[in-house]
Amino acid sequence: MNKEYKQKHVLKRVKDIKGFYTHLVVYILINALLTIVHLWIDSKGYYGENPYGINYWGTPLLWGVGLLIHAFKVFGLSNWEDRKIKELMEKDNLTAEYQKEIDESRWE
């Protein structure tokens, strides 16, 4: 069970990190494209007097908040997970050796 647990934990962690980086790349590409489109439209004078209103900043700003939440979920909560795993293991009276294996699996 030790190896099976470690393998599932590591695979989930890698999948989460890969998902975040995919999200980041899509965010950069789409917002770069939107910026180019906005600049092109602005050069034609279609926006009028206020070319940089909510239409320009809305998508990158709101999507950026979502990206920050995703980053915090993937990278920021890992310490909480470690503490919770240790707490539950202590409740269940699992061995210190098993706790050490889980700690080491986080860095393998």
N, CA, C and O atoms as a Tinker XYZ file with bonds, in Angstrom:
   432  protein
     1  N      0.821000   -1.197000    0.000000    73     2
     2  CA     0.000000    0.000000    0.000000    64     1     3
     3  C      0.867000    1.265000    0.000000    63     2     4     5
     4  O      0.451000    2.296000   -0.527000    81     3
     5  N      2.049000    1.195000    0.577000    73     3     6
     6  CA     2.917000    2.361000    0.634000    64     5     7
     7  C      3.278000    2.850000   -0.765000    63     6     8     9
     8  O      3.137000    4.034000   -1.072000    81     7
     9  N      3.745000    1.932000   -1.609000    73     7    10
    10  CA     4.153000    2.319000   -2.956000    64     9    11
    11  C      2.949000    2.777000   -3.773000    63    10    12    13
    12  O      3.042000    3.734000   -4.541000    81    11
    13  N      1.836000    2.102000   -3.608000    73    11    14
    14  CA     0.630000    2.462000   -4.357000    64    13    15
    15  C      0.159000    3.869000   -3.971000    63    14    16    17
    16  O     -0.197000    4.672000   -4.834000    81    15
    17  N      0.162000    4.155000   -2.674000    73    15    18
    18  CA    -0.232000    5.484000   -2.208000    64    17    19
    19  C      0.726000    6.543000   -2.736000    63    18    20    21
    20  O      0.293000    7.579000   -3.240000    81    19
    21  N      2.020000    6.286000   -2.621000    73    19    22
    22  CA     3.021000    7.239000   -3.080000    64    21    23
    23  C      2.873000    7.506000   -4.572000    63    22    24    25
    24  O      2.944000    8.652000   -5.017000    81    23
    25  N      2.665000    6.439000   -5.338000    73    23    26
    26  CA     2.544000    6.596000   -6.779000    64    25    27
    27  C      1.314000    7.431000   -7.136000    63    26    28    29
    28  O      1.400000    8.318000   -7.985000    81    27
    29  N      0.176000    7.162000   -6.502000    73    27    30
    30  CA    -1.034000    7.937000   -6.775000    64    29    31
    31  C     -0.855000    9.393000   -6.385000    63    30    32    33
    32  O     -1.288000   10.298000   -7.098000    81    31
    33  N     -0.210000    9.611000   -5.244000    73    31    34
    34  CA     0.012000   10.975000   -4.760000    64    33    35
    35  C      0.911000   11.753000   -5.717000    63    34    36    37
    36  O      0.625000   12.905000   -6.044000    81    35
    37  N      1.981000   11.133000   -6.158000    73    35    38
    38  CA     2.916000   11.794000   -7.068000    64    37    39
    39  C      2.253000   12.039000   -8.423000    63    38    40    41
    40  O      2.409000   13.118000   -8.995000    81    39
    41  N      1.528000   11.070000   -8.940000    73    39    42
    42  CA     0.859000   11.235000  -10.234000    64    41    43
    43  C     -0.171000   12.365000  -10.183000    63    42    44    45
    44  O     -0.282000   13.145000  -11.129000    81    43
    45  N     -0.918000   12.456000   -9.091000    73    43    46
    46  CA    -1.897000   13.532000   -8.946000    64    45    47
    47  C     -1.205000   14.878000   -8.892000    63    46    48    49
    48  O     -1.669000   15.840000   -9.504000    81    47
    49  N     -0.112000   14.955000   -8.172000    73    47    50
    50  CA     0.632000   16.210000   -8.046000    64    49    51
    51  C      1.176000   16.656000   -9.409000    63    50    52    53
    52  O      1.083000   17.832000   -9.762000    81    51
    53  N      1.743000   15.719000  -10.169000    73    51    54
    54  CA     2.269000   16.045000  -11.503000    64    53    55
    55  C      1.139000   16.494000  -12.427000    63    54    56    57
    56  O      1.304000   17.438000  -13.200000    81    55
    57  N      0.009000   15.826000  -12.349000    73    55    58
    58  CA    -1.144000   16.191000  -13.177000    64    57    59
    59  C     -1.638000   17.595000  -12.827000    63    58    60    61
    60  O     -1.992000   18.364000  -13.721000    81    59
    61  N     -1.667000   17.933000  -11.543000    73    59    62
    62  CA    -2.084000   19.273000  -11.115000    64    61    63
    63  C     -1.128000   20.344000  -11.614000    63    62    64    65
    64  O     -1.563000   21.392000  -12.092000    81    63
    65  N      0.169000   20.090000  -11.507000    73    63    66
    66  CA     1.167000   21.064000  -11.958000    64    65    67
    67  C      1.089000   21.239000  -13.475000    63    66    68    69
    68  O      1.162000   22.359000  -13.979000    81    67
    69  N      0.942000   20.129000  -14.196000    73    67    70
    70  CA     0.823000   20.202000  -15.655000    64    69    71
    71  C     -0.423000   20.996000  -16.044000    63    70    72    73
    72  O     -0.386000   21.791000  -16.983000    81    71
    73  N     -1.517000   20.783000  -15.329000    73    71    74
    74  CA    -2.748000   21.526000  -15.596000    64    73    75
    75  C     -2.574000   23.021000  -15.391000    63    74    76    77
    76  O     -3.097000   23.824000  -16.163000    81    75
    77  N     -1.841000   23.393000  -14.351000    73    75    78
    78  CA    -1.603000   24.816000  -14.113000    64    77    79
    79  C     -0.782000   25.418000  -15.247000    63    78    80    81
    80  O     -1.124000   26.486000  -15.755000    81    79
    81  N      0.293000   24.751000  -15.650000    73    79    82
    82  CA     1.134000   25.314000  -16.704000    64    81    83
    83  C      0.393000   25.374000  -18.043000    63    82    84    85
    84  O      0.623000   26.291000  -18.831000    81    83
    85  N     -0.476000   24.426000  -18.305000    73    83    86
    86  CA    -1.313000   24.491000  -19.509000    64    85    87
    87  C     -2.226000   25.711000  -19.438000    63    86    88    89
    88  O     -2.376000   26.439000  -20.419000    81    87
    89  N     -2.834000   25.930000  -18.278000    73    87    90
    90  CA    -3.694000   27.083000  -18.060000    64    89    91
    91  C     -2.912000   28.377000  -18.282000    63    90    92    93
    92  O     -3.419000   29.307000  -18.909000    81    91
    93  N     -1.687000   28.443000  -17.774000    73    91    94
    94  CA    -0.849000   29.631000  -17.919000    64    93    95
    95  C     -0.518000   29.908000  -19.384000    63    94    96    97
    96  O     -0.597000   31.052000  -19.831000    81    95
    97  N     -0.149000   28.870000  -20.133000    73    95    98
    98  CA     0.188000   29.049000  -21.551000    64    97    99
    99  C     -1.028000   29.524000  -22.341000    63    98   100   101
   100  O     -0.915000   30.422000  -23.176000    81    99
   101  N     -2.192000   28.925000  -22.083000    73    99   102
   102  CA    -3.413000   29.347000  -22.777000    64   101   103
   103  C     -3.739000   30.800000  -22.424000    63   102   104   105
   104  O     -4.121000   31.578000  -23.298000    81   103
   105  N     -3.591000   31.165000  -21.160000    73   103   106
   106  CA    -3.831000   32.542000  -20.718000    64   105   107
   107  C     -2.935000   33.519000  -21.488000    63   106   108   109
   108  O     -3.407000   34.541000  -21.986000    81   107
   109  N     -1.662000   33.200000  -21.580000    73   107   110
   110  CA    -0.719000   34.091000  -22.269000    64   109   111
   111  C     -1.058000   34.195000  -23.759000    63   110   112   113
   112  O     -1.098000   35.296000  -24.309000    81   111
   113  N     -1.301000   33.061000  -24.408000    73   111   114
   114  CA    -1.580000   33.081000  -25.842000    64   113   115
   115  C     -2.873000   33.826000  -26.173000    63   114   116   117
   116  O     -2.891000   34.669000  -27.071000    81   115
   117  N     -3.936000   33.524000  -25.463000    73   115   118
   118  CA    -5.227000   34.160000  -25.745000    64   117   119
   119  C     -5.159000   35.661000  -25.462000    63   118   120   121
   120  O     -5.665000   36.464000  -26.246000    81   119
   121  N     -4.539000   36.039000  -24.352000    73   119   122
   122  CA    -4.481000   37.469000  -24.034000    64   121   123
   123  C     -3.545000   38.226000  -24.973000    63   122   124   125
   124  O     -3.769000   39.406000  -25.239000    81   123
   125  N     -2.512000   37.576000  -25.472000    73   123   126
   126  CA    -1.663000   38.213000  -26.480000    64   125   127
   127  C     -2.469000   38.443000  -27.759000    63   126   128   129
   128  O     -2.387000   39.510000  -28.369000    81   127
   129  N     -3.240000   37.444000  -28.156000    73   127   130
   130  CA    -4.091000   37.581000  -29.341000    64   129   131
   131  C     -5.122000   38.688000  -29.144000    63   130   132   133
   132  O     -5.336000   39.504000  -30.040000    81   131
   133  N     -5.759000   38.718000  -27.980000    73   131   134
   134  CA    -6.749000   39.765000  -27.700000    64   133   135
   135  C     -6.108000   41.153000  -27.698000    63   134   136   137
   136  O     -6.725000   42.115000  -28.156000    81   135
   137  N     -4.895000   41.267000  -27.195000    73   135   138
   138  CA    -4.205000   42.548000  -27.196000    64   137   139
   139  C     -3.924000   43.009000  -28.622000    63   138   140   141
   140  O     -4.100000   44.182000  -28.953000    81   139
   141  N     -3.488000   42.078000  -29.458000    73   139   142
   142  CA    -3.234000   42.418000  -30.870000    64   141   143
   143  C     -4.525000   42.875000  -31.543000    63   142   144   145
   144  O     -4.523000   43.861000  -32.280000    81   143
   145  N     -5.619000   42.174000  -31.299000    73   143   146
   146  CA    -6.910000   42.550000  -31.889000    64   145   147
   147  C     -7.340000   43.929000  -31.391000    63   146   148   149
   148  O     -7.784000   44.766000  -32.177000    81   147
   149  N     -7.209000   44.162000  -30.086000    73   147   150
   150  CA    -7.588000   45.470000  -29.539000    64   149   151
   151  C     -6.738000   46.590000  -30.117000    63   150   152   153
   152  O     -7.256000   47.662000  -30.430000    81   151
   153  N     -5.449000   46.356000  -30.262000    73   151   154
   154  CA    -4.587000   47.383000  -30.849000    64   153   155
   155  C     -4.943000   47.647000  -32.308000    63   154   156   157
   156  O     -4.907000   48.790000  -32.762000    81   155
   157  N     -5.284000   46.593000  -33.037000    73   155   158
   158  CA    -5.684000   46.760000  -34.431000    64   157   159
   159  C     -6.989000   47.552000  -34.525000    63   158   160   161
   160  O     -7.120000   48.462000  -35.343000    81   159
   161  N     -7.955000   47.187000  -33.668000    73   159   162
   162  CA    -9.234000   47.904000  -33.671000    64   161   163
   163  C     -9.030000   49.354000  -33.257000    63   162   164   165
   164  O     -9.650000   50.256000  -33.819000    81   163
   165  N     -8.162000   49.579000  -32.273000    73   163   166
   166  CA    -7.878000   50.944000  -31.825000    64   165   167
   167  C     -7.221000   51.759000  -32.925000    63   166   168   169
   168  O     -7.485000   52.954000  -33.058000    81   167
   169  N     -6.362000   51.116000  -33.718000    73   167   170
   170  CA    -5.698000   51.850000  -34.803000    64   169   171
   171  C     -6.694000   52.293000  -35.871000    63   170   172   173
   172  O     -6.447000   53.263000  -36.588000    81   171
   173  N     -7.810000   51.590000  -35.979000    73   171   174
   174  CA    -8.846000   51.954000  -36.946000    64   173   175
   175  C     -9.797000   53.017000  -36.380000    63   174   176   177
   176  O    -10.621000   53.570000  -37.109000    81   175
   177  N     -9.676000   53.296000  -35.072000    73   175   178
   178  CA   -10.510000   54.332000  -34.466000    64   177   179
   179  C    -11.911000   53.870000  -34.100000    63   178   180   181
   180  O    -12.791000   54.704000  -33.889000    81   179
   181  N    -12.142000   52.565000  -34.018000    73   179   182
   182  CA   -13.484000   52.059000  -33.735000    64   181   183
   183  C    -13.916000   52.237000  -32.280000    63   182   184   185
   184  O    -15.112000   52.259000  -31.990000    81   183
   185  N    -12.965000   52.363000  -31.374000    73   183   186
   186  CA   -13.312000   52.475000  -29.958000    64   185   187
   187  C    -13.743000   53.877000  -29.559000    63   186   188   189
   188  O    -14.422000   54.051000  -28.547000    81   187
   189  N    -13.366000   54.854000  -30.321000    73   187   190
   190  CA   -13.720000   56.226000  -29.966000    64   189   191
   191  C    -12.713000   56.823000  -28.998000    63   190   192   193
   192  O    -11.506000   56.633000  -29.145000    81   191
   193  N    -13.225000   57.554000  -27.996000    73   191   194
   194  CA   -12.345000   58.283000  -27.087000    64   193   195
   195  C    -11.698000   57.416000  -26.017000    63   194   196   197
   196  O    -10.618000   57.758000  -25.537000    81   195
   197  N    -12.313000   56.313000  -25.626000    73   195   198
   198  CA   -11.792000   55.492000  -24.518000    64   197   199
   199  C    -11.475000   54.078000  -24.999000    63   198   200   201
   200  O    -12.260000   53.157000  -24.775000    81   199
   201  N    -10.328000   53.902000  -25.661000    73   199   202
   202  CA   -10.027000   52.579000  -26.209000    64   201   203
   203  C     -9.617000   51.550000  -25.157000    63   202   204   205
   204  O     -9.649000   50.351000  -25.435000    81   203
   205  N     -9.235000   51.985000  -23.961000    73   203   206
   206  CA    -8.722000   51.051000  -22.969000    64   205   207
   207  C     -9.673000   50.924000  -21.783000    63   206   208   209
   208  O     -9.245000   50.995000  -20.630000    81   207
   209  N    -10.936000   50.740000  -22.057000    73   207   210
   210  CA   -11.943000   50.565000  -21.009000    64   209   211
   211  C    -12.038000   49.111000  -20.574000    63   210   212   213
   212  O    -11.087000   48.342000  -20.713000    81   211
   213  N    -13.202000   48.747000  -20.045000    73   211   214
   214  CA   -13.413000   47.392000  -19.518000    64   213   215
   215  C    -13.283000   46.336000  -20.616000    63   214   216   217
   216  O    -12.911000   45.197000  -20.332000    81   215
   217  N    -13.578000   46.690000  -21.840000    73   215   218
   218  CA   -13.437000   45.730000  -22.938000    64   217   219
   219  C    -11.984000   45.295000  -23.120000    63   218   220   221
   220  O    -11.709000   44.167000  -23.527000    81   219
   221  N    -11.062000   46.201000  -22.815000    73   219   222
   222  CA    -9.643000   45.897000  -22.984000    64   221   223
   223  C     -9.071000   45.157000  -21.776000    63   222   224   225
   224  O     -8.347000   44.175000  -21.938000    81   223
   225  N     -9.393000   45.624000  -20.561000    73   223   226
   226  CA    -8.777000   45.077000  -19.352000    64   225   227
   227  C     -9.592000   43.980000  -18.686000    63   226   228   229
   228  O     -9.060000   43.251000  -17.848000    81   227
   229  N    -10.860000   43.841000  -19.031000    73   227   230
   230  CA   -11.734000   42.897000  -18.343000    64   229   231
   231  C    -11.282000   41.452000  -18.408000    63   230   232   233
   232  O    -11.164000   40.790000  -17.377000    81   231
   233  N    -11.030000   40.962000  -19.598000    73   231   234
   234  CA   -10.656000   39.551000  -19.749000    64   233   235
   235  C     -9.336000   39.215000  -19.068000    63   234   236   237
   236  O     -9.292000   38.263000  -18.289000    81   235
   237  N     -8.253000   39.958000  -19.326000    73   235   238
   238  CA    -6.998000   39.594000  -18.649000    64   237   239
   239  C     -7.083000   39.715000  -17.132000    63   238   240   241
   240  O     -6.489000   38.914000  -16.411000    81   239
   241  N     -7.814000   40.709000  -16.647000    73   239   242
   242  CA    -7.908000   40.918000  -15.208000    64   241   243
   243  C     -8.685000   39.795000  -14.524000    63   242   244   245
   244  O     -8.200000   39.195000  -13.566000    81   243
   245  N     -9.884000   39.515000  -15.015000    73   243   246
   246  CA   -10.709000   38.490000  -14.379000    64   245   247
   247  C    -10.118000   37.097000  -14.563000    63   246   248   249
   248  O    -10.128000   36.282000  -13.641000    81   247
   249  N     -9.610000   36.835000  -15.749000    73   247   250
   250  CA    -8.983000   35.537000  -15.993000    64   249   251
   251  C     -7.709000   35.410000  -15.157000    63   250   252   253
   252  O     -7.379000   34.325000  -14.676000    81   251
   253  N     -6.998000   36.523000  -14.990000    73   251   254
   254  CA    -5.797000   36.523000  -14.155000    64   253   255
   255  C     -6.106000   36.176000  -12.707000    63   254   256   257
   256  O     -5.324000   35.484000  -12.056000    81   255
   257  N     -7.241000   36.649000  -12.195000    73   255   258
   258  CA    -7.654000   36.283000  -10.842000    64   257   259
   259  C     -7.887000   34.771000  -10.759000    63   258   260   261
   260  O     -7.470000   34.120000   -9.801000    81   259
   261  N     -8.551000   34.232000  -11.766000    73   259   262
   262  CA    -8.760000   32.778000  -11.815000    64   261   263
   263  C     -7.451000   32.013000  -11.888000    63   262   264   265
   264  O     -7.309000   30.954000  -11.278000    81   263
   265  N     -6.502000   32.544000  -12.630000    73   263   266
   266  CA    -5.183000   31.909000  -12.742000    64   265   267
   267  C     -4.444000   31.948000  -11.408000    63   266   268   269
   268  O     -3.786000   30.976000  -11.038000    81   267
   269  N     -4.545000   33.055000  -10.687000    73   267   270
   270  CA    -3.922000   33.144000   -9.361000    64   269   271
   271  C     -4.547000   32.156000   -8.383000    63   270   272   273
   272  O     -3.840000   31.547000   -7.580000    81   271
   273  N     -5.847000   31.994000   -8.444000    73   271   274
   274  CA    -6.519000   31.014000   -7.588000    64   273   275
   275  C     -6.029000   29.611000   -7.929000    63   274   276   277
   276  O     -5.773000   28.804000   -7.036000    81   275
   277  N     -5.902000   29.326000   -9.215000    73   275   278
   278  CA    -5.410000   28.021000   -9.654000    64   277   279
   279  C     -3.981000   27.795000   -9.144000    63   278   280   281
   280  O     -3.656000   26.710000   -8.662000    81   279
   281  N     -3.135000   28.819000   -9.253000    73   279   282
   282  CA    -1.752000   28.701000   -8.776000    64   281   283
   283  C     -1.714000   28.457000   -7.268000    63   282   284   285
   284  O     -0.937000   27.632000   -6.786000    81   283
   285  N     -2.548000   29.172000   -6.536000    73   283   286
   286  CA    -2.578000   28.987000   -5.090000    64   285   287
   287  C     -3.044000   27.575000   -4.736000    63   286   288   289
   288  O     -2.537000   26.955000   -3.801000    81   287
   289  N     -4.009000   27.085000   -5.493000    73   287   290
   290  CA    -4.496000   25.730000   -5.251000    64   289   291
   291  C     -3.406000   24.688000   -5.508000    63   290   292   293
   292  O     -3.257000   23.736000   -4.742000    81   291
   293  N     -2.652000   24.871000   -6.579000    73   291   294
   294  CA    -1.634000   23.892000   -6.947000    64   293   295
   295  C     -0.378000   24.012000   -6.077000    63   294   296   297
   296  O      0.162000   23.002000   -5.626000    81   295
   297  N      0.083000   25.236000   -5.844000    73   295   298
   298  CA     1.359000   25.420000   -5.159000    64   297   299
   299  C      1.227000   25.885000   -3.712000    63   298   300   301
   300  O      2.099000   25.595000   -2.893000    81   299
   301  N      0.169000   26.589000   -3.387000    73   299   302
   302  CA     0.059000   27.199000   -2.076000    64   301   303
   303  C     -0.539000   26.324000   -1.001000    63   302   304   305
   304  O     -0.277000   26.541000    0.182000    81   303
   305  N     -1.330000   25.346000   -1.375000    73   303   306
   306  CA    -2.002000   24.517000   -0.377000    64   305   307
   307  C     -1.248000   23.238000   -0.067000    63   306   308   309
   308  O     -1.720000   22.431000    0.735000    81   307
   309  N     -0.091000   23.031000   -0.678000    73   307   310
   310  CA     0.621000   21.770000   -0.462000    64   309   311
   311  C      1.056000   21.612000    0.986000    63   310   312   313
   312  O      1.048000   20.498000    1.510000    81   311
   313  N      1.437000   22.706000    1.645000    73   311   314
   314  CA     1.812000   22.616000    3.056000    64   313   315
   315  C      0.618000   22.218000    3.909000    63   314   316   317
   316  O      0.755000   21.442000    4.855000    81   315
   317  N     -0.548000   22.745000    3.577000    73   315   318
   318  CA    -1.759000   22.381000    4.300000    64   317   319
   319  C     -2.032000   20.887000    4.146000    63   318   320   321
   320  O     -2.377000   20.207000    5.112000    81   319
   321  N     -1.876000   20.388000    2.931000    73   319   322
   322  CA    -2.096000   18.960000    2.686000    64   321   323
   323  C     -1.147000   18.112000    3.529000    63   322   324   325
   324  O     -1.564000   17.125000    4.134000    81   323
   325  N      0.121000   18.498000    3.568000    73   323   326
   326  CA     1.099000   17.753000    4.358000    64   325   327
   327  C      0.712000   17.722000    5.830000    63   326   328   329
   328  O      0.750000   16.673000    6.473000    81   327
   329  N      0.340000   18.889000    6.356000    73   327   330
   330  CA    -0.048000   18.949000    7.767000    64   329   331
   331  C     -1.284000   18.103000    8.035000    63   330   332   333
   332  O     -1.359000   17.416000    9.054000    81   331
   333  N     -2.249000   18.148000    7.129000    73   331   334
   334  CA    -3.487000   17.389000    7.316000    64   333   335
   335  C     -3.212000   15.889000    7.249000    63   334   336   337
   336  O     -3.775000   15.125000    8.033000    81   335
   337  N     -2.367000   15.462000    6.338000    73   335   338
   338  CA    -2.015000   14.041000    6.234000    64   337   339
   339  C     -1.368000   13.578000    7.532000    63   338   340   341
   340  O     -1.713000   12.522000    8.062000    81   339
   341  N     -0.424000   14.374000    8.046000    73   339   342
   342  CA     0.240000   13.996000    9.295000    64   341   343
   343  C     -0.750000   13.947000   10.457000    63   342   344   345
   344  O     -0.696000   13.041000   11.289000    81   343
   345  N     -1.648000   14.920000   10.507000    73   343   346
   346  CA    -2.644000   14.947000   11.580000    64   345   347
   347  C     -3.533000   13.708000   11.546000    63   346   348   349
   348  O     -3.781000   13.087000   12.580000    81   347
   349  N     -4.008000   13.355000   10.365000    73   347   350
   350  CA    -4.879000   12.186000   10.247000    64   349   351
   351  C     -4.126000   10.895000   10.529000    63   350   352   353
   352  O     -4.684000    9.955000   11.094000    81   351
   353  N     -2.858000   10.852000   10.135000    73   351   354
   354  CA    -2.065000    9.654000   10.399000    64   353   355
   355  C     -1.820000    9.498000   11.897000    63   354   356   357
   356  O     -1.837000    8.383000   12.417000    81   355
   357  N     -1.596000   10.599000   12.581000    73   355   358
   358  CA    -1.413000   10.528000   14.028000    64   357   359
   359  C     -2.695000   10.078000   14.716000    63   358   360   361
   360  O     -2.660000    9.333000   15.696000    81   359
   361  N     -3.817000   10.536000   14.196000    73   359   362
   362  CA    -5.102000   10.100000   14.751000    64   361   363
   363  C     -5.281000    8.593000   14.594000    63   362   364   365
   364  O     -5.785000    7.916000   15.490000    81   363
   365  N     -4.873000    8.098000   13.475000    73   363   366
   366  CA    -5.026000    6.667000   13.190000    64   365   367
   367  C     -3.879000    5.837000   13.734000    63   366   368   369
   368  O     -3.832000    4.626000   13.521000    81   367
   369  N     -2.949000    6.481000   14.439000    73   367   370
   370  CA    -1.805000    5.802000   15.055000    64   369   371
   371  C     -0.951000    5.044000   14.037000    63   370   372   373
   372  O     -0.539000    3.911000   14.285000    81   371
   373  N     -0.692000    5.670000   12.905000    73   371   374
   374  CA     0.183000    5.035000   11.928000    64   373   375
   375  C      1.626000    5.276000   12.316000    63   374   376   377
   376  O      1.924000    6.179000   13.098000    81   375
   377  N      2.500000    4.488000   11.782000    73   375   378
   378  CA     3.897000    4.520000   12.208000    64   377   379
   379  C      4.628000    5.751000   11.698000    63   378   380   381
   380  O      4.259000    6.332000   10.678000    81   379
   381  N      5.662000    6.135000   12.415000    73   379   382
   382  CA     6.492000    7.265000   12.020000    64   381   383
   383  C      7.245000    6.956000   10.735000    63   382   384   385
   384  O      7.548000    7.860000    9.957000    81   383
   385  N      7.544000    5.686000   10.510000    73   383   386
   386  CA     8.246000    5.302000    9.291000    64   385   387
   387  C      7.391000    5.603000    8.065000    63   386   388   389
   388  O      7.900000    6.099000    7.059000    81   387
   389  N      6.118000    5.313000    8.143000    73   387   390
   390  CA     5.210000    5.574000    7.036000    64   389   391
   391  C      5.087000    7.082000    6.798000    63   390   392   393
   392  O      5.022000    7.528000    5.653000    81   391
   393  N      5.057000    7.864000    7.883000    73   391   394
   394  CA     5.017000    9.319000    7.747000    64   393   395
   395  C      6.271000    9.823000    7.034000    63   394   396   397
   396  O      6.199000   10.716000    6.189000    81   395
   397  N      7.408000    9.246000    7.381000    73   395   398
   398  CA     8.659000    9.656000    6.755000    64   397   399
   399  C      8.635000    9.336000    5.257000    63   398   400   401
   400  O      9.114000   10.130000    4.446000    81   399
   401  N      8.086000    8.190000    4.892000    73   399   402
   402  CA     7.997000    7.817000    3.473000    64   401   403
   403  C      7.128000    8.807000    2.710000    63   402   404   405
   404  O      7.453000    9.170000    1.579000    81   403
   405  N      6.045000    9.241000    3.305000    73   403   406
   406  CA     5.171000   10.207000    2.636000    64   405   407
   407  C      5.893000   11.540000    2.471000    63   406   408   409
   408  O      5.805000   12.164000    1.414000    81   407
   409  N      6.605000   11.979000    3.504000    73   407   410
   410  CA     7.361000   13.225000    3.412000    64   409   411
   411  C      8.391000   13.150000    2.298000    63   410   412   413
   412  O      8.557000   14.102000    1.534000    81   411
   413  N      9.083000   12.023000    2.203000    73   411   414
   414  CA    10.104000   11.873000    1.173000    64   413   415
   415  C      9.494000   11.786000   -0.218000    63   414   416   417
   416  O     10.112000   12.218000   -1.191000    81   415
   417  N      8.300000   11.237000   -0.326000    73   415   418
   418  CA     7.666000   11.096000   -1.647000    64   417   419
   419  C      7.295000   12.442000   -2.251000    63   418   420   421
   420  O      7.139000   12.551000   -3.467000    81   419
   421  N      7.154000   13.465000   -1.420000    73   419   422
   422  CA     6.829000   14.792000   -1.926000    64   421   423
   423  C      7.964000   15.366000   -2.773000    63   422   424   425
   424  O      7.735000   16.222000   -3.627000    81   423
   425  N      9.190000   14.892000   -2.534000    73   423   426
   426  CA    10.342000   15.465000   -3.219000    64   425   427
   427  C     10.974000   14.520000   -4.236000    63   426   428   429
   428  O     11.987000   14.855000   -4.850000    81   427
   429  N     10.394000   13.367000   -4.413000    73   427   430
   430  CA    10.960000   12.412000   -5.376000    64   429   431
   431  C     10.455000   12.691000   -6.758000    63   430   432
   432  O     10.821000   11.991000   -7.702000    81   431
